[in-house]
Amino acid sequence: MDNVFKYFNGFFKGLTGLIMTVLGLGVAVEILFGGGALFGISVIENVMGVVNGLGNAGFGGLIALLVLFSLLTAK
C-alpha cells in the first residue's frame, strides 16, 4: 500500500511540475509575442483572474492561497 501512495505522490508532483513549466512558458511567450500567442489563450489574464478571484474571496481566499502555496512548495 505504501508503494501505491509513493507512486501517486510522484505522479502528482511530476504533473504539477509540468503544469508550472507550461504556465511559465505561456507567460514568457505572451510577453514576447503579445496576447493570445499561445493557442489563442491569454495566459496572463487567466492568472490574474484566478488571483483576483482569490483576493475577492476574503479570508477563505487567503486560506486557499496558503494551501496552494504549501502544495506547490512542498518537497
KAMOVEN-V405938 format. One line per field, one symbol per residue. phi: phi as a letter, one per 40 degrees, with the letter a starting at -180 (. if undefined). burial: b if it has 9 or more other ideal C-beta (glycine too) atoms within 8 Angstrom, else e. Layout:
BEGIN
phi->???
burial->???
END
This chain:
BEGIN
phi->.cccccccccccccccccccccccccccccccbgcgcbfgbccccccccccccccccgccccccccccccccbcb
burial->eeeeeeeeeeeeeeebeeebeebebbbebbeeeeeeebeeeebbebbeeeeebbeebeeebbebbeeeeeeeeee
END
